[in-house]
Amino acid sequence: MTDHSQAPAADAAPSPRRRAFIIFGIVLLVAALGWGGYWFAALRHYESTDDAYVAADVTQVTSFVPGTVVAVHADDTQSVGRGDVLVEIDPADARIAVAAAEADLARTAREVAALFAQAAQGRAQLAEREAALGRAERDLERRQPLAADGAVSNEDVAHARDAVTELRASAAAARAQLQTLEAQLHGTTLATHPRVMAAAASLRAANLALVRTRVVAPVSGVVARRAVQIGQRVPAGAPLLALVPLEGVWIDANFKEVQLHRLRVGQPVTIRTDLYDSDVEFHGKVAGLAAGSGSAFALLPAQNASGNWIKIVQRVPVRIVLDAAEVRRHPLRVGLSATVRVDVADTSGPLVAHDVRAGVPAPSLSLPDEAPVEARIREIIAANGRVDVRAATP
């Protein structure tokens, strides 16, 4: 008789394959639970995208004055500092204009000084004629009583009356002429007279044009798109080259619209670029969100109201400013791709930015030193004027 007492025990023992499936299921469940716990504790507080690129200001350097280029001191890929001379334009025409403006200022100062002298002469003539009129009036007053007694003839009285009338008219003419001169000089000195001020302004403009024959860098940066050549005749406003201030770069990250609900201004960001791979990690913060998606500002925006329509998830540019010290240590280039990770745990920041340009240097042009030209203006006025000249000119 066959013994079947051990058969249930053999069937109860799991096979190696079954044990492997059980172990795999347990491992998969533990991994899923671990991943779920990690997502709940950490990953759900981050939004990331690899659709991000480095951007920066591109400062166009143009010529302020027309002329022929005689020297070019910068080329593409060259780093220059603010104030460095980039291009020189032939200054011959500008120097002639400065000399003509100086001559015009000297001539105007002499003419205005002559007006002051004429005014002084007019006051003296008016005083002389008023004195003569006073003597004639007193003489007429003395003759009129004598004419009644017959001591003086009526003819003498008539001559005295005519003299008074003539001198009164002469004094009135002198007074009117003096008023005309004083109207031109009222409340001014030689240096503050409108004609002198206009001539001085012309000299300043000519000097400024001379200074601007040396085109300087308005910001520090790297030269790009140099389009100027020696011997080229350039008009005013012609683009000569471009400068990219690499210390002021930022990141434009294009997030999907479903990722924006927790993005806020000021949230911390970590960035990695393909240029430095994983060796360098940049840090920054969200500076602002664009006013619309990229397609909304396209030259030919999509028209979804016609024909078949397929929903496409839109992306919105988000500007991220970088830590300036990190950018100085590891320079970036415009257009490089980047991977951006935003910590969205803190959603207390504003949705709309009010200071997007914080930390980004804005291009600015420095005015030339005005002290030499102001000193030259005072010198010309003092040398050609006959009256006292105030030290300060407007």
C-alpha positions as CSV (number, residue, x, y, z in Angstrom):
1,M,0.0,0.0,0.0
2,T,1.3,3.4,-0.9
3,D,1.9,6.0,1.9
4,H,0.4,9.3,1.1
5,S,1.0,11.0,4.5
6,Q,3.9,13.1,3.2
7,A,2.1,14.6,0.1
8,P,0.5,17.6,1.8
9,A,3.8,18.7,3.3
10,A,5.5,18.5,-0.1
11,D,2.7,20.6,-1.8
12,A,2.8,23.2,1.0
13,A,6.5,24.0,0.5
14,P,6.9,26.9,-2.1
15,S,8.9,26.3,-5.2
16,P,12.1,28.4,-5.9
17,R,10.3,30.3,-8.6
18,R,7.4,31.2,-6.4
19,R,9.8,32.4,-3.7
20,A,11.6,34.5,-6.2
21,F,8.3,36.2,-7.3
22,I,7.4,36.8,-3.7
23,I,10.8,38.3,-2.9
24,F,10.6,40.5,-6.1
25,G,7.2,41.6,-5.1
26,I,8.3,42.5,-1.6
27,V,11.3,44.4,-3.0
28,L,9.1,46.3,-5.5
29,L,6.6,47.2,-2.8
30,V,9.4,48.4,-0.5
31,A,10.9,50.5,-3.4
32,A,7.5,51.9,-4.2
33,L,6.9,52.8,-0.6
34,G,10.3,54.3,-0.3
35,W,9.9,56.3,-3.5
36,G,6.5,57.5,-2.4
37,G,7.9,58.5,0.9
38,Y,10.8,60.3,-0.7
39,W,8.4,62.1,-3.1
40,F,6.1,63.1,-0.3
41,A,8.9,64.3,1.9
42,A,11.2,66.0,-0.7
43,L,10.4,65.7,-4.4
44,R,6.9,67.2,-4.2
45,H,8.5,70.5,-3.1
46,Y,10.5,70.9,-6.3
47,E,9.7,71.8,-9.9
48,S,12.4,71.3,-12.6
49,T,12.9,71.7,-16.3
50,D,15.7,71.2,-18.8
51,D,14.1,73.7,-21.2
52,A,16.2,76.6,-19.9
53,Y,18.8,78.8,-21.5
54,V,21.4,81.4,-20.4
55,A,20.5,85.0,-21.5
56,A,22.1,88.4,-21.0
57,D,21.8,92.1,-22.1
58,V,23.3,92.7,-25.5
59,T,24.6,96.3,-25.5
60,Q,24.8,97.9,-28.9
61,V,27.7,100.2,-29.3
62,T,26.9,102.9,-32.0
63,S,28.7,106.0,-33.3
64,F,27.4,109.3,-32.0
65,V,29.0,111.3,-34.8
66,P,29.6,110.6,-38.5
67,G,33.1,110.2,-39.8
68,T,35.8,107.8,-41.1
69,V,37.0,105.1,-38.8
70,V,40.8,105.4,-38.3
71,A,41.3,102.7,-35.6
72,V,39.5,99.7,-34.1
73,H,40.8,98.5,-30.7
74,A,38.5,95.5,-30.0
75,D,37.6,92.3,-31.8
76,D,35.1,89.5,-31.3
77,T,35.6,87.4,-28.1
78,Q,37.8,90.1,-26.5
79,S,36.9,91.1,-23.0
80,V,36.9,94.9,-22.4
81,G,36.3,97.1,-19.4
82,R,33.9,100.0,-19.1
83,G,35.5,103.2,-20.5
84,D,38.0,101.4,-22.8
85,V,38.4,102.9,-26.2
86,L,36.9,100.6,-28.8
87,V,36.8,102.6,-32.0
88,E,38.4,105.9,-33.1
89,I,36.8,108.2,-35.7
90,D,38.8,110.8,-37.6
91,P,38.6,113.9,-35.4
92,A,39.6,116.5,-38.0
93,D,36.1,117.8,-38.7
94,A,35.3,117.9,-35.0
95,R,38.4,119.9,-34.2
96,I,37.5,122.5,-36.9
97,A,34.0,122.7,-35.5
98,V,35.4,123.4,-32.0
99,A,37.7,126.1,-33.4
100,A,34.7,127.7,-35.1
101,A,32.6,127.5,-32.0
102,E,35.4,129.2,-30.0
103,A,35.6,132.0,-32.5
104,D,31.8,132.5,-32.4
105,L,31.9,132.6,-28.6
106,A,34.6,135.3,-28.7
107,R,32.8,137.3,-31.3
108,T,29.5,137.1,-29.3
109,A,31.2,138.1,-26.1
110,R,32.7,141.2,-27.8
111,E,29.3,142.1,-29.2
112,V,27.5,141.7,-25.9
113,A,30.3,143.6,-24.2
114,A,29.7,146.4,-26.7
115,L,26.0,146.4,-25.7
116,F,27.0,146.9,-22.1
117,A,29.2,149.8,-23.2
118,Q,26.5,151.3,-25.3
119,A,24.1,151.1,-22.3
120,A,26.6,152.9,-20.2
121,Q,27.0,155.5,-22.9
122,G,23.3,155.9,-23.3
123,R,22.9,156.5,-19.6
124,A,25.5,159.3,-19.8
125,Q,23.8,160.8,-22.8
126,L,20.4,160.7,-21.1
127,A,21.8,162.4,-18.0
128,E,23.5,165.1,-20.2
129,R,20.3,165.8,-22.2
130,E,18.1,165.8,-19.0
131,A,20.6,168.3,-17.5
132,A,20.4,170.5,-20.7
133,L,16.6,170.2,-20.6
134,G,16.6,171.4,-17.0
135,R,18.7,174.4,-17.8
136,A,16.4,175.3,-20.8
137,E,13.3,175.0,-18.6
138,R,14.7,177.2,-15.9
139,D,15.8,179.7,-18.6
140,L,12.2,179.7,-20.0
141,E,10.8,180.3,-16.5
142,R,13.0,183.3,-16.0
143,R,12.2,184.8,-19.4
144,Q,8.4,184.5,-19.3
145,P,8.0,187.1,-16.4
146,L,10.5,189.5,-18.1
147,A,8.5,189.3,-21.3
148,A,5.4,190.6,-19.6
149,D,7.4,193.7,-18.4
150,G,9.0,194.2,-21.8
151,A,12.5,193.5,-20.6
152,V,12.7,190.5,-23.0
153,S,11.3,190.2,-26.4
154,N,8.6,187.7,-27.3
155,E,11.0,186.3,-29.9
156,D,13.5,185.4,-27.2
157,V,10.8,183.7,-25.2
158,A,9.7,181.7,-28.3
159,H,13.2,180.6,-28.9
160,A,13.6,179.5,-25.3
161,R,10.3,177.6,-25.6
162,D,11.4,175.9,-28.8
163,A,14.7,174.9,-27.1
164,V,12.8,173.3,-24.3
165,T,10.6,171.3,-26.7
166,E,13.7,170.2,-28.7
167,L,15.6,169.1,-25.7
168,R,12.6,167.3,-24.2
169,A,12.2,165.3,-27.5
170,S,16.0,164.6,-27.5
171,A,15.8,163.4,-23.9
172,A,12.8,161.2,-24.7
173,A,14.7,159.7,-27.7
174,A,17.8,159.0,-25.5
175,R,15.5,157.4,-22.9
176,A,13.9,155.1,-25.4
177,Q,17.2,154.1,-26.8
178,L,18.5,153.3,-23.4
179,Q,15.4,151.3,-22.5
180,T,16.0,149.2,-25.7
181,L,19.5,148.5,-24.6
182,E,18.5,147.7,-21.0
183,A,15.8,145.4,-22.2
184,Q,18.5,143.3,-24.0
185,L,20.7,143.4,-20.9
186,H,18.2,143.3,-18.1
187,G,19.1,140.9,-15.3
188,T,22.2,139.5,-17.0
189,T,25.9,139.7,-16.9
190,L,28.2,139.1,-19.8
191,A,28.5,135.4,-18.9
192,T,24.7,135.0,-18.4
193,H,23.6,136.9,-21.4
194,P,21.4,134.6,-23.7
195,R,23.6,135.2,-26.8
196,V,26.7,134.3,-24.9
197,M,25.0,131.3,-23.3
198,A,23.9,130.1,-26.7
199,A,27.4,130.5,-28.1
200,A,28.8,128.6,-25.1
201,A,26.3,125.8,-25.6
202,S,27.5,125.5,-29.2
203,L,31.1,125.2,-28.0
204,R,30.1,122.5,-25.5
205,A,28.3,120.6,-28.3
206,A,31.3,120.9,-30.6
207,N,33.6,119.7,-27.8
208,L,31.2,116.8,-27.0
209,A,31.3,115.8,-30.7
210,L,35.1,115.9,-30.5
211,V,35.2,113.7,-27.4
212,R,32.7,111.3,-29.0
213,T,35.1,110.6,-31.9
214,R,36.6,108.1,-29.4
215,V,33.9,105.5,-28.9
216,V,34.3,103.9,-25.5
217,A,32.7,100.8,-23.9
218,P,29.6,101.8,-21.9
219,V,29.8,98.5,-19.9
220,S,32.3,95.8,-19.2
221,G,31.8,92.7,-21.3
222,V,32.8,90.6,-24.2
223,V,32.8,91.9,-27.7
224,A,30.4,90.3,-30.1
225,R,29.2,90.9,-33.7
226,R,31.9,93.5,-34.6
227,A,30.8,95.1,-37.8
228,V,33.1,98.0,-38.2
229,Q,36.3,98.1,-40.2
230,I,39.2,100.6,-40.5
231,G,38.5,103.2,-43.3
232,Q,34.8,102.7,-43.2
233,R,32.6,105.8,-43.3
234,V,30.0,105.5,-40.6
235,P,26.9,107.7,-40.1
236,A,25.7,108.8,-36.7
237,G,23.9,106.0,-35.0
238,A,25.5,103.2,-37.0
239,P,26.0,100.0,-35.0
240,L,29.7,99.2,-34.7
241,L,29.7,96.2,-32.4
242,A,27.9,94.6,-29.5
243,L,29.0,94.0,-25.9
244,V,27.7,91.2,-23.7
245,P,28.2,91.8,-19.9
246,L,28.7,88.2,-18.8
247,E,28.7,89.1,-15.2
248,G,25.0,90.0,-15.5
249,V,23.6,86.9,-17.2
250,W,20.4,85.2,-16.1
251,I,18.4,82.1,-16.9
252,D,15.2,82.0,-18.8
253,A,13.5,78.7,-17.8
254,N,10.4,77.6,-19.7
255,F,8.1,75.7,-17.3
256,K,5.0,73.9,-18.3
257,E,1.7,75.6,-17.3
258,V,0.9,72.7,-15.0
259,Q,4.1,73.5,-13.0
260,L,3.3,77.2,-12.3
261,H,0.7,76.9,-9.6
262,R,3.3,76.9,-6.8
263,L,6.0,79.0,-8.4
264,R,6.6,82.3,-6.6
265,V,9.0,85.2,-6.9
266,G,12.0,84.8,-4.6
267,Q,12.0,81.0,-4.4
268,P,15.6,79.5,-4.3
269,V,16.8,77.8,-7.4
270,T,19.7,75.4,-8.3
271,I,21.1,75.3,-11.8
272,R,23.4,73.0,-13.7
273,T,24.7,73.6,-17.2
274,D,26.0,71.4,-19.8
275,L,29.1,73.6,-20.0
276,Y,30.3,72.5,-16.5
277,D,28.2,69.3,-16.3
278,S,27.7,68.2,-12.7
279,D,31.0,69.7,-11.5
280,V,29.5,73.1,-10.9
281,E,26.2,74.0,-9.4
282,F,24.8,77.5,-9.6
283,H,22.4,79.1,-7.2
284,G,19.8,81.8,-7.8
285,K,16.3,82.8,-7.2
286,V,13.1,83.3,-9.2
287,A,13.0,86.9,-10.4
288,G,9.7,86.9,-12.2
289,L,7.2,85.1,-14.4
290,A,6.5,86.2,-18.0
291,A,3.1,87.8,-18.7
292,G,2.2,85.1,-21.2
293,S,3.3,81.9,-22.9
294,G,5.9,81.9,-25.6
295,S,3.3,81.2,-28.3
296,A,1.2,84.2,-27.2
297,F,4.0,86.6,-28.2
298,A,5.0,84.8,-31.4
299,L,5.1,86.7,-34.6
300,L,2.2,84.5,-35.9
301,P,0.3,83.3,-32.9
302,A,-1.7,80.1,-33.2
303,Q,-5.4,80.5,-34.1
304,N,-7.1,77.6,-32.4
305,A,-10.6,78.7,-33.3
306,S,-10.3,77.3,-36.9
307,G,-10.1,73.7,-38.0
308,N,-9.2,70.8,-35.8
309,W,-7.7,71.6,-32.4
310,I,-5.2,69.6,-30.4
311,K,-4.4,70.8,-26.9
312,I,-0.7,71.4,-26.4
313,V,0.7,72.1,-23.0
314,Q,2.1,75.7,-23.1
315,R,5.3,76.8,-21.5
316,V,5.8,80.1,-19.7
317,P,9.3,81.8,-19.4
318,V,10.5,82.2,-15.8
319,R,13.4,84.5,-15.2
320,I,16.0,83.4,-12.7
321,V,18.8,85.6,-11.4
322,L,22.1,84.0,-10.5
323,D,24.6,84.5,-7.7
324,A,27.0,87.1,-9.1
325,A,30.0,85.7,-7.3
326,E,29.4,82.2,-8.7
327,V,29.1,83.6,-12.2
328,R,32.4,85.5,-11.8
329,R,34.1,82.3,-10.8
330,H,32.5,80.2,-13.5
331,P,31.5,82.4,-16.5
332,L,28.6,81.4,-18.6
333,R,27.8,82.1,-22.3
334,V,24.6,83.4,-23.8
335,G,22.5,80.6,-25.3
336,L,23.8,77.7,-23.2
337,S,21.3,75.2,-22.1
338,A,20.7,74.5,-18.4
339,T,18.7,72.3,-16.0
340,V,16.8,74.3,-13.4
341,R,15.3,73.0,-10.1
342,V,13.1,75.3,-8.1
343,D,12.3,74.8,-4.4
344,V,8.6,75.5,-4.2
345,A,8.1,74.6,-0.6
346,D,7.7,78.3,0.4
347,T,4.8,79.8,-1.5
348,S,4.6,83.1,0.5
349,G,6.3,85.1,-2.2
350,P,4.4,87.4,-4.6
351,L,3.1,86.1,-8.0
352,V,4.1,89.3,-9.8
353,A,7.7,90.7,-9.7
354,H,8.4,94.3,-8.8
355,D,12.2,94.3,-9.1
356,V,13.2,91.9,-11.9
357,R,16.5,93.7,-12.6
358,A,17.8,93.4,-9.1
359,G,21.5,92.4,-9.3
360,V,21.7,92.9,-13.1
361,P,23.9,95.8,-14.1
362,A,22.2,98.2,-16.5
363,P,24.2,99.7,-19.3
364,S,25.1,103.4,-18.7
365,L,27.1,106.0,-20.6
366,S,29.4,108.2,-18.7
367,L,29.6,111.9,-19.7
368,P,33.0,113.3,-20.5
369,D,34.7,115.6,-18.0
370,E,33.2,119.1,-18.5
371,A,35.8,121.0,-16.4
372,P,38.2,121.7,-19.3
373,V,35.6,123.0,-21.6
374,E,34.0,125.2,-18.9
375,A,37.4,126.6,-18.0
376,R,37.9,127.4,-21.7
377,I,34.6,129.1,-21.9
378,R,35.4,131.3,-19.0
379,E,38.8,132.1,-20.5
380,I,37.3,133.2,-23.8
381,I,34.7,135.4,-22.2
382,A,37.2,137.0,-19.9
383,A,39.6,137.7,-22.8
384,N,36.9,139.3,-25.0
385,G,34.7,141.1,-22.5
386,R,35.1,144.6,-21.3
387,V,33.0,144.1,-18.2
388,D,33.3,141.9,-15.1
389,V,32.6,138.3,-15.7
390,R,31.2,135.9,-13.1
391,A,33.4,132.9,-12.4
392,A,30.7,130.4,-13.0
393,T,29.1,130.0,-16.3
394,P,25.8,128.2,-16.8
